[in-house]
Amino acid sequence: MLQLPTFLKAKVTALLDLNMAKINGLEVFKEIRRNERTRRLPVVILTLSVEERDIMQGYDLGANSCIRKTIYVDNFVHAMKQLGLYWLALNELGV
């Protein structure tokens, strides 16, 4: 079994794309929140949608953040690096 370094054991964040091919990302998110083991998992939703209601639905379900994906790969890679820095290094999770 893979052993995670101690500093990563408590620092896990889910990146959830709302625009998946075979299942609605919001339905996956609902399951994450229903499950006792994952209900407090920080979830950052990713979307290409420009519809405000799509983003608000994610926040209504308890999203910790929402990122609108860009078609510019370099910008997206930079954003993901910054996201990782925040959630895995700077953010303090509640106990």
N, C-alpha and C positions, 0 to 999 in steps of 0.2 A: 504494500500500500504506500502511496506517495505521502511523505511527511512534509507538511508546510512549515516554513520557518515560523517561530513563535509570533513575530510581529505581524504576520499575515493571517494567523488564525482568527483574530478578532476584527480584521480589517478586510471585509469582503463586501463588495458592492455589485449589484446586478445591473448590467446594461441591457435594456430591453427594447428591441426595435418593434414599434407598433405596426410596421408594414411588412409582416412576414407573408410568405406565399400561401401556406396551407392553413394557418390559424391566425385569428385576430389577436394581436399583441395585448389588447385590453383584457381579453379572456384569460390569457396566460397570467397577466398581472393580478386579476381577481383570485386566481388559484394560489398565487404566491401569498397574498394577504390572508387567504382562508386557512392556509397550512400553519399550524402552531410553530413548526420549526423555522419557517421563513417569513412569518408575518412582520417581523421587525427589520428584515433585511433592507438596507438602503437600496432603492431602485431609481435608476436614472433612465428615463424613457428617451428614445431616439425616434425621430419622425421626419419624413419629408413633407408632411402635410403643412399647408399654410392656413388650414382651418383652425381658428381659435378654439372651437368646441372640442376638437380632437385633443388638444393640449390640456384644456380644462378638465376633460374626462379623466385624463391621467392624474392630474392633481387631486381631483375629487376622490380618486381611489387611494390616494396617499403617496403619490410620487414625490421623491425627495428633490428631483430636478428634472428639467426637460431640455433637451438639446435638439434644435432643428438642424437636421443633416444638410450639408452643403454638397453640391456637385463637384466642388473643387477639392480634390483629394488632399493636396498639401494643407489646406485650411482645416480639413477634417482631422487629419493626422495630428496637427498641432493642438487642436481642441481636445482630442482624446488624451494626449500627453498631459495637458493641463488638468484634465478631469482626473486622471490617475494620480497626479501629484496631490490634488485636493483630497480625494476620497481615501487614498491609501496612505498618505503621509501626514497631512495637516488636520484632517477631520477627526474629532473625538466622538466616538460612538457612545451612546447611552448604555448603561448596564442593565 
